[in-house]
Amino acid sequence: MHRFANPARFLRLSAALLPWCAGATVILMILGLWLSLFGSPPDYQQGETVRIMYIHVPAAWMSLFVYTNMAVAAAVGLVWKHPLADLFAKAAAPIGAGFTFVCLVTGSLWGAPMWGTWWVWDARLTSVLILFFLYLGYMALVNAFDDPQRGMKAGNVLLLVGIVNVPIIKFSVDWWNTLHQPASVMRMGGPSIDPSMLAPLLAMAGAFTAYFLSVVFLRLRTEINQRKIQTLRLSAAADGTRG
Amino acid sequence: MSEFFHMGGYAAYVWPAYGIAAIVLLGLLAATWKGLRDAEATLKALESAHPGRRRARAAGQRPSDKSAGTPAEASE
């Protein structure tokens, strides 16, 4: 019983927070879309393609944010054996992979008209592609073992090893000469981007974060249920062989 | 309005970007929702089949799913 004490408290907390996160997702998404498509000017060099940025950049932020959270959860899961930490990483992985996919595809759609190419093997693009494969590798690994505990452990180790890729992605545009432009929002000395373009970026980033929280709460609830199902089946099977 | 959809000649790049993001986010939400519903239904069925939750002590009460043989097999 006490094994589920913590998840039970989490389920109550997440049930209370979920409506707020879902509401924030809808409101920020409407605001973000309005600012992105109507409330911001076309770029003086890139024209209307700059509107791709309001999807591309927040998705890229989320891909790093979600991975970092998963790696922290992996460390907590490995060190303190906290059952929720393992489940959080598992629940968050498909969302992080989704954001990374969106980042890669929108980047291609932006690169084609502006750079004249869908893809280049430069440091930023390659390291983000590796991040995408880290997500996929983690998802394959946690499900590859008969014993879920062993899968979780292997996945957590992969997440911790892969965290080295996060600073590489962040600083790739400074360390190497890349086709990708350097940071214009999260940089030393404050954002260099115009406020009229910063507002939709931040609104979309807020919307994506609220979306992530809402979906990860739902997925965690699913994972906790799966864990309960497994326990029930095991005890039923044990009774079956004993009786 | 058609000027808006035209996106300064870049409609073929701007709209797919928004479309892909919408498909991925909504698809993930739908898959998550379905997964939760399925898990809750399975859990409910199991719990009603085994009212004692963990150990059904009553001698007459046998687990309903006979497919689960040994614990190792049942762990999927």
Boltz contact constraints between the chains, C-beta under 6 A:
constraints:
  - contact:
      token1: [A, 47]
      token2: [B, 8]
      max_distance: 6.0
  - contact:
      token1: [A, 48]
      token2: [B, 7]
      max_distance: 6.0
  - contact:
      token1: [A, 48]
      token2: [B, 8]
      max_distance: 6.0
  - contact:
      token1: [A, 48]
      token2: [B, 10]
      max_distance: 6.0
  - contact:
      token1: [A, 48]
      token2: [B, 14]
      max_distance: 6.0
  - contact:
      token1: [A, 49]
      token2: [B, 10]
      max_distance: 6.0
  - contact:
      token1: [A, 49]
      token2: [B, 13]
      max_distance: 6.0
  - contact:
      token1: [A, 51]
      token2: [B, 14]
      max_distance: 6.0
  - contact:
      token1: [A, 52]
      token2: [B, 14]
      max_distance: 6.0
  - contact:
      token1: [A, 52]
      token2: [B, 17]
      max_distance: 6.0
  - contact:
      token1: [A, 55]
      token2: [B, 17]
      max_distance: 6.0
  - contact:
      token1: [A, 55]
      token2: [B, 21]
      max_distance: 6.0
  - contact:
      token1: [A, 98]
      token2: [B, 24]
      max_distance: 6.0
  - contact:
      token1: [A, 98]
      token2: [B, 28]
      max_distance: 6.0
  - contact:
      token1: [A, 102]
      token2: [B, 21]
      max_distance: 6.0
  - contact:
      token1: [A, 102]
      token2: [B, 24]
      max_distance: 6.0
  - contact:
      token1: [A, 105]
      token2: [B, 20]
      max_distance: 6.0
  - contact:
      token1: [A, 106]
      token2: [B, 17]
      max_distance: 6.0
  - contact:
      token1: [A, 109]
      token2: [B, 13]
      max_distance: 6.0
  - contact:
      token1: [A, 109]
      token2: [B, 16]
      max_distance: 6.0
  - contact:
      token1: [A, 109]
      token2: [B, 17]
      max_distance: 6.0
  - contact:
      token1: [A, 113]
      token2: [B, 10]
      max_distance: 6.0
  - contact:
      token1: [A, 113]
      token2: [B, 13]
      max_distance: 6.0
  - contact:
      token1: [A, 215]
      token2: [B, 29]
      max_distance: 6.0
  - contact:
      token1: [A, 215]
      token2: [B, 32]
      max_distance: 6.0
  - contact:
      token1: [A, 218]
      token2: [B, 32]
      max_distance: 6.0
  - contact:
      token1: [A, 218]
      token2: [B, 36]
      max_distance: 6.0
  - contact:
      token1: [A, 219]
      token2: [B, 32]
      max_distance: 6.0
  - contact:
      token1: [A, 221]
      token2: [B, 36]
      max_distance: 6.0
  - contact:
      token1: [A, 222]
      token2: [B, 35]
      max_distance: 6.0
  - contact:
      token1: [A, 222]
      token2: [B, 36]
      max_distance: 6.0
  - contact:
      token1: [A, 222]
      token2: [B, 39]
      max_distance: 6.0
  - contact:
      token1: [A, 225]
      token2: [B, 39]
      max_distance: 6.0
  - contact:
      token1: [A, 225]
      token2: [B, 43]
      max_distance: 6.0
  - contact:
      token1: [A, 226]
      token2: [B, 39]
      max_distance: 6.0
  - contact:
      token1: [A, 228]
      token2: [B, 43]
      max_distance: 6.0
  - contact:
      token1: [A, 229]
      token2: [B, 42]
      max_distance: 6.0
  - contact:
      token1: [A, 229]
      token2: [B, 43]
      max_distance: 6.0
  - contact:
      token1: [A, 232]
      token2: [B, 46]
      max_distance: 6.0
  - contact:
      token1: [A, 233]
      token2: [B, 68]
      max_distance: 6.0
  - contact:
      token1: [A, 233]
      token2: [B, 74]
      max_distance: 6.0
  - contact:
      token1: [A, 234]
      token2: [B, 71]
      max_distance: 6.0
  - contact:
      token1: [A, 234]
      token2: [B, 74]
      max_distance: 6.0
  - contact:
      token1: [A, 235]
      token2: [B, 54]
      max_distance: 6.0
  - contact:
      token1: [A, 235]
      token2: [B, 55]
      max_distance: 6.0
  - contact:
      token1: [A, 236]
      token2: [B, 50]
      max_distance: 6.0
  - contact:
      token1: [A, 236]
      token2: [B, 63]
      max_distance: 6.0
  - contact:
      token1: [A, 237]
      token2: [B, 68]
      max_distance: 6.0
  - contact:
      token1: [A, 237]
      token2: [B, 71]
      max_distance: 6.0
  - contact:
      token1: [A, 237]
      token2: [B, 74]
      max_distance: 6.0
  - contact:
      token1: [A, 238]
      token2: [B, 71]
      max_distance: 6.0
  - contact:
      token1: [A, 240]
      token2: [B, 63]
      max_distance: 6.0
